[in-house]
Amino acid sequence: MASRRSADVRRQKPEPLNDVVRDQMRRMPRRDTNIELALRRELHRAGLRFRTHLSTLPGKPDVALTKAKIAIFVDGCFWHRCPLHGTAPKNNGAWWAAKLEENVRRDRRKDETLRSMGWMPVHIWEHEDPALAATRIYQLWRERGGRHGGSVE
């Protein structure tokens, strides 16, 4: 019953508080954010080659290491409810709570689908250091059989 109620709340998209908020929301990038670009630079610097926004995979990962089957998502703290930095808007609170909870549920479903396909989903928070995240991803890549040698991921 609770999920039905949250779906009803989510369907009734509220009007933004004002034009400033509306413009702010419209300007928010959905892909190629600064942190995503920084992570990709670090991965490239480490010698990894990858695909971006691979539409053949669930969730269109921000970065995909295809041979090692690693799907990387750079998650915004607000949109994916970071336990350290996630916030809850006061205006239209019920709608936002349902919206953000559905984002988290969608992430879980997508991760399960990727795992069933033999892929390893990796989530990086927007507040993480890109160099440290790239090091962690490189180690996962090596563990999953990644090798350098001229081949492109």
Backbone torsions as a table, in degrees:
resi	resn	phi	psi	omega
1	MET	NA	-38.6	-178.6
2	ALA	-62.8	-39.9	-179.3
3	SER	-68.4	-32.9	177.4
4	ARG	-65.8	-42.8	179.3
5	ARG	-64.2	-42.7	179.7
6	SER	-66.1	-33.1	176.7
7	ALA	-66.8	-38.9	177.9
8	ASP	-64.8	-42.9	179.0
9	VAL	-62.9	-41.9	-176.9
10	ARG	-65.3	-37.2	-177.9
11	ARG	-63.7	-33.7	-177.4
12	GLN	-87.9	72.0	-176.1
13	LYS	-61.0	122.2	-177.8
14	PRO	-77.2	159.0	174.6
15	GLU	-73.4	143.5	175.2
16	PRO	-59.8	156.2	-177.8
17	LEU	-57.4	-41.1	179.1
18	ASN	-161.3	-179.3	-177.1
19	ASP	-67.1	-30.3	178.6
20	VAL	-63.1	-45.5	179.3
21	VAL	-65.0	-43.7	178.7
22	ARG	-57.4	-46.7	-179.4
23	ASP	-65.9	-38.5	177.3
24	GLN	-59.1	-47.7	-178.0
25	MET	-64.9	-38.9	-180.0
26	ARG	-66.4	-31.4	-177.7
27	ARG	-81.1	-13.5	-177.5
28	MET	-65.9	123.7	180.0
29	PRO	-71.8	145.5	177.4
30	ARG	-96.8	-21.1	180.0
31	ARG	-149.3	165.9	-179.0
32	ASP	56.1	42.6	176.5
33	THR	-71.9	167.2	-179.3
34	ASN	-57.8	-44.2	-179.0
35	ILE	-67.1	-37.2	178.3
36	GLU	-65.0	-44.0	178.5
37	LEU	-64.0	-39.9	178.4
38	ALA	-63.8	-42.3	178.0
39	LEU	-62.9	-43.6	179.7
40	ARG	-62.9	-39.1	176.6
41	ARG	-61.1	-43.5	-179.7
42	GLU	-65.9	-40.8	178.6
43	LEU	-64.5	-41.7	179.2
44	HIS	-65.1	-41.5	178.2
45	ARG	-60.7	-32.4	178.9
46	ALA	-78.4	-3.6	177.6
47	GLY	96.1	3.6	-179.6
48	LEU	-84.9	140.8	174.7
49	ARG	-115.8	144.2	-167.6
50	PHE	-152.1	170.3	173.4
51	ARG	-109.3	151.2	178.1
52	THR	-116.3	142.3	175.0
53	HIS	50.4	50.0	-176.5
54	LEU	-67.4	107.4	-172.4
55	SER	-73.5	-10.7	178.5
56	THR	-83.3	-5.1	178.8
57	LEU	-109.4	148.9	177.4
58	PRO	-57.9	132.5	177.2
59	GLY	81.7	-2.3	-178.0
60	LYS	44.3	73.6	-176.1
61	PRO	-51.6	145.6	177.5
62	ASP	-61.6	-36.8	178.1
63	VAL	-140.1	136.7	177.4
64	ALA	-130.4	123.4	172.3
65	LEU	-95.3	97.1	-165.5
66	THR	-69.0	-41.9	-178.2
67	LYS	-68.1	-37.2	179.0
68	ALA	-86.6	-6.3	-179.4
69	LYS	54.5	56.8	175.4
70	ILE	-117.5	122.4	178.8
71	ALA	-107.4	120.6	-174.2
72	ILE	-111.3	130.2	178.5
73	PHE	-119.8	129.5	174.3
74	VAL	-97.8	109.4	-172.9
75	ASP	-98.2	131.8	174.1
76	GLY	-74.5	139.2	-177.1
77	CYS	-60.3	-40.3	179.8
78	PHE	-69.7	-52.7	-171.3
79	TRP	-68.7	-24.3	-176.1
80	HIS	-118.1	13.7	174.1
81	ARG	59.2	57.7	175.5
82	CYS	-56.3	131.6	-179.4
83	PRO	-66.3	-21.2	179.6
84	LEU	-92.2	-39.6	-170.8
85	HIS	-123.4	-1.8	-179.3
86	GLY	-64.9	137.9	-179.9
87	THR	-123.7	161.5	177.6
88	ALA	-117.3	117.7	178.7
89	PRO	-61.7	144.9	178.4
90	LYS	-81.4	-38.4	179.4
91	ASN	-76.3	131.1	-178.8
92	ASN	57.3	41.9	-173.8
93	GLY	-55.7	-43.2	-178.4
94	ALA	-65.1	-42.1	179.4
95	TRP	-62.7	-46.5	-179.1
96	TRP	-65.3	-39.7	178.9
97	ALA	-59.3	-45.6	179.0
98	ALA	-65.3	-42.1	-179.0
99	LYS	-62.2	-49.2	-177.2
100	LEU	-69.0	-36.2	177.4
101	GLU	-64.8	-39.2	177.4
102	GLU	-65.3	-36.2	175.3
103	ASN	-58.4	-45.0	-179.5
104	VAL	-65.1	-43.0	178.0
105	ARG	-63.4	-40.7	178.3
106	ARG	-62.7	-41.1	176.8
107	ASP	-58.6	-43.5	-179.7
108	ARG	-64.5	-44.0	178.6
109	ARG	-62.0	-44.2	-179.8
110	LYS	-62.4	-43.6	179.3
111	ASP	-62.2	-42.2	178.6
112	GLU	-63.1	-42.2	178.5
113	THR	-63.1	-43.7	178.4
114	LEU	-61.1	-44.5	179.0
115	ARG	-60.3	-40.4	-179.8
116	SER	-66.1	-20.9	178.1
117	MET	-91.5	1.6	-179.7
118	GLY	88.8	8.9	179.6
119	TRP	-95.0	153.8	175.1
120	MET	-107.6	112.6	176.1
121	PRO	-79.9	136.6	178.0
122	VAL	-128.5	130.3	178.9
123	HIS	-113.3	131.2	177.3
124	ILE	-116.3	128.8	177.3
125	TRP	-78.3	148.8	-178.9
126	GLU	-60.2	-22.6	-178.6
127	HIS	-87.3	-5.7	-178.2
128	GLU	-73.7	149.6	175.8
129	ASP	-68.9	123.2	-177.2
130	PRO	-60.4	-35.5	-179.8
131	ALA	-67.1	-42.2	178.4
132	LEU	-67.5	-40.8	178.1
133	ALA	-62.6	-42.0	179.6
134	ALA	-64.1	-37.9	177.6
135	THR	-63.0	-43.8	178.3
136	ARG	-62.6	-43.1	179.1
137	ILE	-65.9	-40.8	178.6
138	TYR	-60.2	-41.7	178.8
139	GLN	-63.7	-42.3	176.4
140	LEU	-62.0	-42.0	178.6
141	TRP	-58.2	-45.7	178.5
142	ARG	-64.0	-42.2	179.8
143	GLU	-63.2	-29.8	-178.6
144	ARG	-93.2	17.0	172.7
145	GLY	91.6	15.0	178.4
146	GLY	-68.1	138.6	179.9
147	ARG	-139.7	141.8	173.1
148	HIS	-83.6	163.0	178.1
149	GLY	146.6	33.4	173.9
150	GLY	89.5	-16.2	-179.1
151	SER	-82.2	146.1	179.2
152	VAL	-91.6	137.6	178.6
153	GLU	-60.6	NA	NA
